[in-house]
Amino acid sequence: MKRVKHILLCIIGLIGAATASAQNFNDKLMNRPYADLRRWHLGFSVGLHTEDLRFTHNGFVTDEGETWFMEQPSFSPGFCVNGLFDLRLNDYFSLRFTPGMYFGNREITMVNTSDPETPRLKQNIKSAFVVLPVDLKFNALRYRNSRPYLLAGVMPAFDVAKKRSDFLKLKSSDIYLEVGFGCDLYLPYFKFVPEIKFCFGLADIIQHDRPDLTDDPGTLKITQSLRRATSQMVVLTFYFE
């Protein structure tokens, strides 16, 4: 958790520095003064994200007296790329559709809490999400060449990575609630927009029905130890509009 906080503080610091630079650079000249009056506009983004799994255990005990606990001890950065379709609703609100792809992985560690001497099990879960976020964006008043904003919305996600039989198997679809913030920075020829978004999965993404493991109780015990698991993401993107 401390590592995530440090990363977020660094990201916020970078965005703050970029905003200050945009305000100080030629601040007497309003770049692209009519950009926000267009009914709709297009763009694209590239960025980084981290994926997390939050596990809820059920206390299952195997015939051998084992109790297994799952966790994700670290975070690996993933890559994302999105398109942007922005529809202006009024001076303060706009509706955004940002379809794209998220590529990442999650390293899961499984521990037998009833016997700490038991070797830990590990699984690397790779993902390739097709995402279809729809967000409502609330824009503050423009100040010189910057304009901060808040956003909230939903993001259906479909994992198209090939699934294989392992300790844990995740479902191929999920839906996230999104909240975030960013700042439009008006440059002479385009808008540069750094944004941080927090995504909270709503569905249990563990595949509990595992007929592929019927004859392998030593592997099935991991799934049997879980009541549910939900996904979370922190996404840092840079839009070019």
Secondary structure, 3 states (H helix, E strand, C coil): CHHHHHHHHHHHHHHHHHHHHHHHCCCCCCCCCCHHHCCEEEEEEEEEEEEEEEEEECCCCCCCCCCEEEECCCCCEEEEEEEEEEEECCCCEEEEECCEEEEEEEEEEEEECCCCCCCCEEEEEEEEEEECCEEEEEECCCECCEEEEEEEEEEEEEECCCCCCCCCCECCEEEEEEEEEEEEEECCCCEEEEEEEEEEECCCCECCCCHHHCCCHHHHHHHHCEEEEEEEEEEEEEEEC
